[in-house]
């Protein structure tokens, strides 16, 4: 699917899962290098930034977790020409869809001269995507806040899965965003040659957005680490308490079993057995022994 947007002499072409015919058309229309055209047809596993004679080719992956049980990476390919910008994606990228709705507003690219409009649009596009990612991180932050409340409500066991899900999302964010700095750094110099010094100014603004996003991401990872440590500590404490109680019960039951076995022995002369109320006497003896053990455990502060 191809969507074409034109504004003040600059064209933005957005392709979703492009066909060979669409790519060949763009290749001839904008004199795109054949190796770039070939890569536009299929997803790439790694980020990339390459300089060609008349354009820049950048592959970036962006994490997303909205509407899914786990985060995943969405690829966007950017081809930056003098007066055009081509974006290629292989699924719907929500920030790009929202960006297309405001692109026609002339205020979007009124800054700078005409020679920098494609570069400025690229920077504004990245800014919108980074802002959307910050909103997604706020969703993860809310998830961690709810988990914190439930941890201290005694739901530690249920929070193991919830915290693991948050950890998986944040790990995907970290792995996906890590290459962005190197990619953006590598296109600054060729971008200046293509669009002029204004491109470097706008790109540094994008780097500021990236570092803010990276800082927020690290902050959420730190909070997650503290919550997991707290949750594990509370779980361990509960398990130790359970084991302690079971051990005390076993320790009390063992001598009672010994007493019951002694009086159950098939011998000719057994004390108490055969006397009036012998059953109740044995029961009282076992009860007294149990109470004595409980008092001893309390005295030693084992209970």
N, C-alpha and C positions, 0 to 999 in steps of 0.2 A: 504494500500500500504506500503510495507516494502522496505527500502533501507539500504544496509549494506556497511560500509566503514571500511577498515582495514589498519592500518599503524603502523609499528614498534611494533607489538605485542599488539596493543590496537585496540579494535573494537568499532565503533560507529554505532548504529542501530537506524534508524529514521523511525518512523511509523506515517502514516497519517490515521486517522479514523481506528484504528486497528480492526481486526476481532478476535473473540474468538479463532480461530485456531492459528493465529499469536501469540497471547498473551500466549496461552498454550505452544507453541513451545519455546518461549523465557523463560517462567517460568521454564521449565525443563532444558533448555540449560544453564541457568545462576543461577539456584536455587533461583529464585525470590519468595519472600513471597507471599502466596495466596491472602492476603488482598491488596497488591500492584498490583498484576495482575488483580484483580477485578476492582480496581479504574482506571486502564489504559483503560478500555473499555468504559468509559463514562466521559463526562466533569464534572469538579468540580466547585462549586460556589466560594469557598474560597481557598486562598493560604495555603500551608501546607509544613512542613519540618519534616521528621521523620527519625529516625536512626534504622536500622535493623542490624542483626548480621553480614551480609556481604555486605551491601550496604546502600546508602542514598537515600531517596525518597523525591523529592522536586517538589511542584506544584507552578508555577508562572504564573501570567497573565500579558500580555503586551498590552498596548493600541496601536491602529493604527487608522489613519483617511484617509490613502491614498486610492484613488479610491472610496470613499464613501461620502455621504452627511453628515454623522455624525460619530464620533469616536465610536469604540467598543473595547472590550477586547478579545485578543486571548490567549488561554491557551496553555502552554507547560509543560508537565510532564517530569522530569528528574529522571532517575534511575542511580545512580553512583556506579559502582562496582570497584573492584581492577584493572581490566584490560579491563573494558568495560564501555560504556556510552550509555544509551537508552533514546531517546527523543520521546515523543508521543504528537501529536497535532491533532486537529480536523478540521483544514482548512489549507490552504497554508500560511505559515509564511515566508514572503519574506526574512528577514535577515538569517533565517536558510537555505533557498535555496541557497543564495549567499555563505554562510559559507561552504556548502557542495562542492562548486566548487573550493574552495581554500584549502580544508582539505587535499587533497592528496599532497600538497606541504610540503615537509619534514621540511622546516623551521618553520612551524607552531608549531610543538611540539618538536623541537630540544632542547629547554630549559629544564633543570631539568632531573632527572633520570627516568628510565622506570616505577618506582613505582608510579610516580605522573602524568603520561601522561593522564589518564582519567580525573583526577581533573583539570589539566592544560587546557585540551580541553574544559571542562565545563566552566572554567573562560573565555577562549577566545571566546567561544560561547556567553556568556553573554555580553562580551565587544562589540562584533559585534552588538548585539541587541540594547544595550544602545546607541551606535553610530548611529544606524539607527533611533532610537527615537529622538536623538538630531537633525537629519536632518528633521524629521517631525515637530519638534518644530520650526525649521527655516522656514518651510512652513507656519506655523501659524503666525510667526513673520512677514512674507511678507504680509499675509492677513491683519494683523493689520496695517501695514504701508500703504497699499492701502486704508484701511478704514479711516485712519487719513487724508489722502489727500482728500478723497471724502467728509469727514465731513466739511472741510473748503472750499470746493467748493459748499456748499449749499445743499448737499444731505443727510442731517441729518436723514430724515424720512426713506430713503432706508437703511441707516446704522444700524438702530435698529435691523433688521433681521440678518444682517451680523455679528454684534457684538454678538448677542445672539448665533449664530452658533459657533463663536470662543469660547465663554464662555462654551458652551456645550462640545466642544472638550477638552478644558483645564481642565474642571471638571472631565471628564472621565480619562484623564491622571493622575490627582491627586489621584482619588479614586483607580485606578488600581495599581499605583506605590507605594502607601503608605505602604502596607505590606512588601515590598521587604527588607527593612532594617532589620526587625525582623527575616525574613526568612534566610537571609544571615548570620546574627549574630549567629543564632541558629545552623548552620551547620559548623561553624568554628572548634569547638572543636572535634566533631566526624570526620570531614574531616581530621584533623591533625592525628587522630588515624588511619585513613584508608590510607592516602597518605603520611604522614610525614609533617614536619614543613613547607616545601616549599608551601604546599597548602594554609596555612594561609597567606603567603606573597602574593601569586597571588590573593587570595580572598580580601585582603585589597586593592589591586589595583582596583578590581571591585567595592568595596565600594566607592573609590574615583570617579570612573565614575558615580556611582549612585548619589552621592551627587552633582556632577557637573550638572547632568541632573535635579535633584530636584531644584537646585538653578536657572537654566535657566527657569524651569517651573514656579517658583514663580515670576521671573522677568516678564515673559509674562503675568501672572495673574495680576501683579501690573499695567503693561501698559494697559491691557484691562480695569481694573477698572478706570484708569484716562480717557481713551477714552470714556467709557460709561458715566462718570460724565460730561465730556465736551459735548458730544452729547446730553445728557438729558438737560443740561443747555441751549444749543443753541436752542433746540426744544421748551423749555419752554419760552425762550425769544421771539421766533417767534410767538408762540401761544398767548402770552401776548400782543404782538404788534397787532396781528389780532383782538383780543378781544377789545383792546383799540380803534382801528379804527372803529369797528362796534358800539361800545358804543357812540363814537363821532357822527357817522352818525345818530344813533337813537336819540341822544339828539338834533341834529339839525332838524331832521324830525318831532319831536314831536311838537314844537311850530309852525312849518309851517302847520302841520295838524290842529292845533287849529285855526290859522288864516283862513285857507281855510274853516273850519267849520263855523266860525263866519260870514264870508261873504256869506256863502251858506245858512244861516238861512232864513226860509220863514216868514219874519216879514214885517210890513208895511213900516217902515222907517229904511233903512240900509245905513250908511254913505258910500259915494263914489259910491255905486251901483246905476246905473241909470244915472250917469253923463257921459259926453263924455270921451272916452278912459278909462272907469272904470276898464276894464280887465287888461290893461297894468299898471295902477296905482297899482292894487293889486299885480301883478307880481313883480313890482319894489319894493314894500314894503316887500314882502317875500324875494326877493334877498338881499335887504339891511339888513334885519334881519339875513339872513344866513351869509353874509359877516361879520357882527358884531360879531356873535358867533365864526366864524373862527378866527377872530382877537383876541378875548378874550382867545380862547384856545391856540393860539400861544403865547400870552402875559403870560399866566400861564405856558407855556412850557409843555402843555399836548399833543401837537403834535410835 
